[in-house]
Amino acid sequence: MNTPELTQPALTQWQFYAKAITLFVASAAYLYVIWHQGMRDHVEGYNLKKSTEQILTKIGMTLLGVLAVVTYFFLPDFYHTFAEDASQAAAEIAMAPAGSKIQDFELAHDGLVWGWPGSQFEFITIYGIPLSAVLMGALIYIMALMPSPVGKVKKALKVFMHVAMVVALFGFTRLHYFNAGELLPIVIAAAAAAACWILSAATAADLQNPPMWFKRSYGKVTPPRVPPQSPSTPVPPPLP
């Protein structure tokens, strides 16, 4: 794969694992927020329509298939590579003479903390982890989604929050020097997502007494019960 990053100083072995673990942790935090977002502000007794649930189920199955394809390209290789590297590192530590120093962490550039992906496997893994998190987040959101009594503006804020979270998540893939130019976009995106989280919440009044449009859209409308009518009995004529 020809990418500009391959011309930069490559990740050392343990820089690669440090970056991968950081992406796993950031992805786990992303999924946790997405899961809570789907269920937040739910009002008991109100559920999605059956037609909506069927559409979401089809979308979820499609996302599951795409997620399986994406993870297939890096997750098995990542597991086997990590197992081999861990075994090799344990053997080297056990056989290393006392006082020896590991020289793998020499920096190629001043201030460089993490290098760039030096192989196609590293490139696919570094970018595949957050991509898998985004796909899994969409799947989790669909599974956890419950209707909440918020209007169009707050729903738009939720969409913007998800976009900001994705920007922050992928920002971790661009960390090399850990300077302001790399950290500031992550901080700004995370702050924007947090602000949207707060502003998109339903009010206590709407949770206690949802608006009428919400009741019509998600409430269970049961027609009044009509008692069964027995056939009319003929009335005998009066006696003479």
C-alpha positions as CSV (number, residue, x, y, z in Angstrom):
1,M,0.0,0.0,0.0
2,N,1.5,3.3,-1.1
3,T,0.8,5.9,1.5
4,P,2.7,9.1,2.5
5,E,3.0,7.7,6.0
6,L,5.3,4.9,4.9
7,T,8.0,7.5,4.1
8,Q,8.0,8.6,7.8
9,P,9.8,6.9,10.7
10,A,8.1,3.6,11.3
11,L,6.5,2.5,14.5
12,T,8.7,0.3,16.7
13,Q,7.2,-2.9,17.8
14,W,6.1,-1.7,21.2
15,Q,5.1,1.7,19.9
16,F,2.7,-0.2,17.7
17,Y,1.2,-2.1,20.6
18,A,1.0,1.1,22.7
19,K,-0.9,2.8,20.0
20,A,-3.2,-0.2,19.4
21,I,-4.1,-0.5,23.1
22,T,-4.8,3.3,23.2
23,L,-7.2,2.9,20.3
24,F,-8.9,-0.1,21.9
25,V,-9.4,2.0,25.1
26,A,-10.7,5.0,23.2
27,S,-13.0,2.7,21.2
28,A,-14.4,1.1,24.4
29,A,-15.2,4.6,25.8
30,Y,-16.8,5.5,22.5
31,L,-19.0,2.4,22.6
32,Y,-20.0,3.0,26.2
33,V,-21.2,6.5,25.4
34,I,-23.1,5.3,22.3
35,W,-24.8,2.6,24.3
36,H,-26.0,5.0,26.9
37,Q,-27.1,7.5,24.3
38,G,-29.4,5.0,22.7
39,M,-31.3,4.3,25.9
40,R,-31.2,7.8,27.5
41,D,-34.4,9.6,28.2
42,H,-36.6,6.6,27.6
43,V,-40.2,6.9,28.9
44,E,-41.8,3.7,30.2
45,G,-44.7,2.5,28.1
46,Y,-43.5,4.1,24.8
47,N,-41.7,2.0,22.2
48,L,-40.6,2.1,18.6
49,K,-43.1,1.1,16.0
50,K,-42.9,-2.4,14.7
51,S,-42.2,-1.2,11.1
52,T,-39.3,0.9,12.5
53,E,-37.9,-2.0,14.4
54,Q,-38.0,-4.2,11.3
55,I,-36.1,-1.6,9.3
56,L,-33.5,-1.2,12.1
57,T,-33.1,-4.9,12.3
58,K,-32.2,-5.1,8.6
59,I,-29.8,-2.3,9.0
60,G,-28.2,-4.0,12.0
61,M,-27.7,-7.2,10.1
62,T,-26.0,-5.4,7.3
63,L,-23.7,-3.6,9.7
64,L,-22.9,-6.9,11.4
65,G,-21.9,-8.3,8.0
66,V,-19.7,-5.3,7.2
67,L,-18.1,-5.4,10.7
68,A,-17.3,-9.1,10.2
69,V,-15.5,-8.4,6.9
70,V,-13.6,-5.4,8.3
71,T,-12.3,-7.3,11.4
72,Y,-11.4,-10.3,9.3
73,F,-8.7,-8.3,7.7
74,F,-6.7,-7.4,10.8
75,L,-8.1,-9.0,14.1
76,P,-6.9,-12.6,13.6
77,D,-3.4,-11.4,12.4
78,F,-3.2,-9.0,15.3
79,Y,-3.9,-11.7,17.8
80,H,-1.3,-14.1,16.3
81,T,1.3,-11.4,15.9
82,F,0.8,-10.2,19.4
83,A,1.2,-13.8,20.8
84,E,4.4,-14.4,18.8
85,D,5.9,-11.0,19.8
86,A,5.0,-11.5,23.5
87,S,6.6,-15.0,23.5
88,Q,9.7,-13.7,21.7
89,A,10.0,-10.7,24.1
90,A,9.6,-13.0,27.2
91,A,12.4,-15.2,25.8
92,E,14.7,-12.3,25.1
93,I,14.2,-10.9,28.6
94,A,14.9,-14.3,30.2
95,M,18.1,-14.7,28.1
96,A,19.3,-11.1,28.3
97,P,22.4,-10.5,30.4
98,A,22.2,-8.4,33.5
99,G,22.5,-4.7,32.8
100,S,21.5,-4.9,29.1
101,K,19.4,-2.1,27.7
102,I,16.7,-2.2,25.1
103,Q,17.6,0.0,22.2
104,D,14.3,-0.3,20.3
105,F,12.9,2.9,21.6
106,E,15.3,5.3,20.0
107,L,13.5,8.2,18.4
108,A,14.1,9.0,14.7
109,H,13.0,12.6,15.1
110,D,13.2,15.1,17.9
111,G,10.1,14.9,20.0
112,L,8.7,11.9,18.2
113,V,6.8,9.5,20.5
114,W,5.0,7.2,18.1
115,G,6.1,6.6,14.5
116,W,3.9,5.9,11.5
117,P,2.6,2.5,10.3
118,G,5.6,0.8,8.6
119,S,3.7,-2.0,7.0
120,Q,0.3,-2.7,5.4
121,F,-0.6,-4.9,8.5
122,E,0.1,-2.0,10.9
123,F,-1.7,0.5,8.7
124,I,-4.9,-1.7,8.4
125,T,-4.8,-2.4,12.2
126,I,-4.3,1.2,13.3
127,Y,-7.2,2.4,11.2
128,G,-9.3,-0.8,11.4
129,I,-9.7,-0.5,15.2
130,P,-11.6,2.8,15.2
131,L,-13.5,1.9,12.0
132,S,-14.7,-1.3,13.7
133,A,-15.7,0.7,16.7
134,V,-17.8,3.0,14.6
135,L,-19.5,0.1,12.9
136,M,-20.1,-1.7,16.2
137,G,-21.3,1.6,17.7
138,A,-23.9,2.0,15.1
139,L,-25.0,-1.6,15.7
140,I,-25.1,-1.1,19.5
141,Y,-27.1,2.2,19.0
142,I,-29.7,0.4,16.9
143,M,-30.0,-2.4,19.4
144,A,-30.3,0.0,22.4
145,L,-32.4,2.7,20.7
146,M,-35.5,3.7,22.5
147,P,-37.7,6.7,21.7
148,S,-37.2,9.9,23.8
149,P,-39.4,13.0,23.9
150,V,-37.0,15.4,22.2
151,G,-37.7,17.6,19.2
152,K,-35.9,18.0,15.9
153,V,-33.2,20.4,17.2
154,K,-32.1,18.0,20.0
155,K,-32.2,15.1,17.6
156,A,-29.9,17.1,15.3
157,L,-27.6,17.7,18.2
158,K,-27.4,14.0,18.8
159,V,-26.3,13.5,15.2
160,F,-23.7,16.2,15.6
161,M,-22.5,14.6,18.8
162,H,-21.9,11.3,17.0
163,V,-19.9,13.0,14.3
164,A,-17.8,14.8,16.9
165,M,-17.1,11.6,18.7
166,V,-16.0,9.9,15.5
167,V,-13.7,12.8,14.8
168,A,-12.2,12.5,18.3
169,L,-11.8,8.7,18.0
170,F,-9.9,8.9,14.7
171,G,-7.8,11.7,16.1
172,F,-6.0,9.1,18.1
173,T,-4.7,7.6,14.9
174,R,-2.8,10.8,14.1
175,L,-0.9,11.0,17.4
176,H,2.9,11.1,16.8
177,Y,4.4,14.0,18.7
178,F,1.6,14.5,21.2
179,N,1.8,18.3,20.7
180,A,-1.0,20.9,20.7
181,G,-1.5,20.5,16.9
182,E,-2.4,16.8,17.4
183,L,-4.2,16.9,20.8
184,L,-6.2,20.1,20.3
185,P,-8.6,18.6,17.6
186,I,-9.3,15.7,19.9
187,V,-10.0,18.0,22.8
188,I,-12.2,20.3,20.7
189,A,-14.2,17.3,19.2
190,A,-14.6,15.7,22.7
191,A,-15.8,19.0,24.2
192,A,-18.3,19.5,21.3
193,A,-19.6,16.0,21.9
194,A,-20.0,16.6,25.6
195,A,-21.8,19.9,25.0
196,C,-24.2,18.2,22.6
197,W,-24.8,15.4,25.1
198,I,-25.9,17.9,27.7
199,L,-28.0,20.1,25.3
200,S,-29.8,17.2,23.7
201,A,-31.1,15.8,27.0
202,A,-34.9,15.7,27.5
203,T,-36.3,18.0,30.2
204,A,-37.8,16.6,33.4
205,A,-41.2,18.0,32.4
206,D,-41.2,16.1,29.1
207,L,-40.1,12.9,30.8
208,Q,-43.0,13.1,33.3
209,N,-45.6,14.3,30.8
210,P,-44.4,13.6,27.2
211,P,-45.7,16.0,24.4
212,M,-48.7,15.0,22.4
213,W,-46.7,14.2,19.2
214,F,-44.6,11.8,21.2
215,K,-47.6,10.0,22.6
216,R,-49.2,9.7,19.1
217,S,-46.0,8.4,17.6
218,Y,-44.8,5.9,20.2
219,G,-47.7,5.3,22.6
220,K,-49.9,2.2,22.5
221,V,-53.3,3.4,21.3
222,T,-55.9,0.9,22.5
223,P,-59.5,1.5,21.4
224,P,-62.1,1.6,24.1
225,R,-63.6,-1.8,24.9
226,V,-67.1,-2.2,23.8
227,P,-69.1,-4.8,25.8
228,P,-70.6,-7.6,23.7
229,Q,-74.3,-7.1,22.9
230,S,-76.6,-10.1,23.5
231,P,-79.4,-10.7,21.0
232,S,-82.5,-8.8,21.9
233,T,-85.3,-10.9,23.4
234,P,-88.8,-10.2,22.1
235,V,-91.1,-8.6,24.6
236,P,-94.4,-10.5,25.0
237,P,-97.6,-8.4,24.5
238,P,-99.4,-7.3,27.6
239,L,-102.1,-9.6,29.0
240,P,-105.7,-8.7,28.3
